[in-house]
Amino acid sequence: MYTPSSSRYAMMQYRRCGKSGLKLPAISLGLWHNFGGVDDYDQYREILHVAFDQGITHFDLANNYGPPPGSAEENFGKILASDFKAYRDELIISTKAGYTMWEGPYGDWGSRKYLISSLDQSLKRMGLDYVDVFYHHRPDPETPLEETMTALNHIVKQGKALYVGISNYDVPEAEKAIRMLKQMGTPCLIHQPRYSMFDRWVENGLLDLLAKQGVGCIPFSPLAQGLLTDKYLHGVPVGSRASKAHGFLRPSHITPQKLEQIEHLNQIAINRGQTLAQMALAWILKSPVITSVLIGASKAEQVTDAVHCLHNLYFSEDEIFTINTILAI
Ligand SMILES: NC(=O)c1ccc[n+]([C@@H]2O[C@H](COP(=O)([O-])OP(=O)(O)OC[C@H]3O[C@@H](n4cnc5c(N)ncnc54)[C@H](OP(=O)(O)O)[C@@H]3O)[C@@H](O)[C@H]2O)c1
């Protein structure tokens, strides 16, 4: 039996998502890793409890999260039914389609056939009537963008998603998609790009576009999958993402150059009275264009660590200069 903390809304900040009516928590939780069929039920159930107890109202999924694909939605659905049923209206649940999900020509990319069938499958796995946000997960170079955006519009009109978003779209693709959705009367709520201190491509036009168009932004992998923490400073710990065969972070990504940068960044974080993870999240949240940072967690303590970044989102000019210098190494 789970009873959420009565003080769950005391500390979290909620930020308006672009120019929409929806606010999201400054920290959101994604279920890409650690919630699949290979993971520990008690551990991921605790992560969800600790997150909601601290005001994290937004949980992000996709059809293919696991492994095996689909199992994160199934596991989340079980916990929703047992622990969160009474709190559905306090939650923002998102899912996506765009990567390979099932065999044959209809289980991948961006056709109307794939998006609509995939969302129906996701709703079934999670035991939901609707999701709050449905994303096209990645641009499809072959399907006409009109078809993909018309499918998103249809899904909202059907009531199977309240809002729609796009993910991994570059600036010209995002601009076209946002324009098309606006014309159909289903505004694009949000863009979900990869963004961290180690991957700053969104600063070359995407953030400006989203600000101008009033579209929210929820960066994924803000900790570069765990690199922007102190955990890899002394090798690859057992149980960490880089140590797992199915993890998307490989030990080869932890280069001597990255380690040198992490070492220096960690020192700045210590001087600020933060963990490196907290500083890396605060560094993204300092921009008003950012609605929320979308973290992952393998342990409940990591969620709590992230939430405490909200105590200090301020960076002095000196700190910004030093961080930029380190990131240019
Ligand atoms: N749209 C897309 O294409 C796309 C792609 C990727 C992700 N996403 C979304 O973004 C979410 C987050 O991605 P991500 O998991 O890569 O995010 P991340 O926050 O960059 O990395 C999370 C990992 O970092 C480690 N970590 C987190 N907090 C820590 C702390 N305080 N101290 C030490 N280590 C810590 C944990 O790894 P350990 O396992 O090593 O403990 C954790 O699983 C996903 O769940 C998904 O919802 C979307």
PDBQT file of the ligand as one rigid body, heavy atoms in Angstrom, charges set to zero:
ROOT
HETATM    1  N1  LIG A 401      13.555  10.965 -26.979  1.00  0.00    +0.000 N 
HETATM    2  C1  LIG A 401      14.603  10.179 -27.031  1.00  0.00    +0.000 C 
HETATM    3  O1  LIG A 401      15.094   9.787 -28.101  1.00  0.00    +0.000 OA
HETATM    4  C2  LIG A 401      15.226   9.743 -25.742  1.00  0.00    +0.000 A 
HETATM    5  C3  LIG A 401      16.494   9.122 -25.729  1.00  0.00    +0.000 A 
HETATM    6  C4  LIG A 401      17.052   8.794 -24.504  1.00  0.00    +0.000 A 
HETATM    7  C5  LIG A 401      16.362   9.073 -23.317  1.00  0.00    +0.000 A 
HETATM    8  N2  LIG A 401      15.124   9.644 -23.374  1.00  0.00    +0.000 N 
HETATM    9  C6  LIG A 401      14.354   9.930 -22.136  1.00  0.00    +0.000 C 
HETATM   10  O2  LIG A 401      15.176  10.606 -21.203  1.00  0.00    +0.000 OA
HETATM   11  C7  LIG A 401      15.195   9.879 -19.973  1.00  0.00    +0.000 C 
HETATM   12  C8  LIG A 401      16.500  10.094 -19.275  1.00  0.00    +0.000 C 
HETATM   13  O3  LIG A 401      17.586   9.614 -20.061  1.00  0.00    +0.000 OA
HETATM   14  P1  LIG A 401      18.866   9.076 -19.336  1.00  0.00    +0.000 P 
HETATM   15  O4  LIG A 401      18.491   7.958 -18.437  1.00  0.00    +0.000 OA
HETATM   16  O5  LIG A 401      19.912   8.856 -20.351  1.00  0.00    +0.000 OA
HETATM   17  O6  LIG A 401      19.210  10.369 -18.404  1.00  0.00    +0.000 OA
HETATM   18  P2  LIG A 401      20.439  10.806 -17.529  1.00  0.00    +0.000 P 
HETATM   19  O7  LIG A 401      19.799  11.521 -16.377  1.00  0.00    +0.000 OA
HETATM   20  O8  LIG A 401      21.421  11.529 -18.359  1.00  0.00    +0.000 OA
HETATM   21  O9  LIG A 401      21.132   9.468 -17.019  1.00  0.00    +0.000 OA
HETATM   22  C9  LIG A 401      20.534   8.701 -16.017  1.00  0.00    +0.000 C 
HETATM   23  C10 LIG A 401      21.542   7.757 -15.388  1.00  0.00    +0.000 C 
HETATM   24  O10 LIG A 401      22.578   8.489 -14.753  1.00  0.00    +0.000 OA
HETATM   25  C11 LIG A 401      22.920   7.878 -13.514  1.00  0.00    +0.000 C 
HETATM   26  N3  LIG A 401      22.579   8.833 -12.432  1.00  0.00    +0.000 N 
HETATM   27  C12 LIG A 401      21.468   9.586 -12.325  1.00  0.00    +0.000 A 
HETATM   28  N4  LIG A 401      21.518  10.346 -11.215  1.00  0.00    +0.000 NA
HETATM   29  C13 LIG A 401      22.695  10.089 -10.622  1.00  0.00    +0.000 A 
HETATM   30  C14 LIG A 401      23.310  10.571  -9.463  1.00  0.00    +0.000 A 
HETATM   31  N5  LIG A 401      22.740  11.480  -8.705  1.00  0.00    +0.000 N 
HETATM   32  N6  LIG A 401      24.553  10.086  -9.141  1.00  0.00    +0.000 NA
HETATM   33  C15 LIG A 401      25.142   9.173  -9.916  1.00  0.00    +0.000 A 
HETATM   34  N7  LIG A 401      24.581   8.662 -11.043  1.00  0.00    +0.000 NA
HETATM   35  C16 LIG A 401      23.371   9.118 -11.390  1.00  0.00    +0.000 A 
HETATM   36  C17 LIG A 401      22.111   6.598 -13.424  1.00  0.00    +0.000 C 
HETATM   37  O11 LIG A 401      22.863   5.573 -14.050  1.00  0.00    +0.000 OA
HETATM   38  P3  LIG A 401      23.329   4.220 -13.327  1.00  0.00    +0.000 P 
HETATM   39  O12 LIG A 401      22.470   3.172 -13.897  1.00  0.00    +0.000 OA
HETATM   40  O13 LIG A 401      24.753   4.108 -13.747  1.00  0.00    +0.000 OA
HETATM   41  O14 LIG A 401      23.153   4.396 -11.847  1.00  0.00    +0.000 OA
HETATM   42  C18 LIG A 401      20.913   6.928 -14.288  1.00  0.00    +0.000 C 
HETATM   43  O15 LIG A 401      20.243   5.809 -14.773  1.00  0.00    +0.000 OA
HETATM   44  C19 LIG A 401      14.917   8.441 -20.407  1.00  0.00    +0.000 C 
HETATM   45  O16 LIG A 401      14.454   7.628 -19.356  1.00  0.00    +0.000 OA
HETATM   46  C20 LIG A 401      13.858   8.669 -21.457  1.00  0.00    +0.000 C 
HETATM   47  O17 LIG A 401      12.611   8.904 -20.853  1.00  0.00    +0.000 OA
HETATM   48  C21 LIG A 401      14.567   9.991 -24.551  1.00  0.00    +0.000 A 
ENDROOT
TORSDOF 0
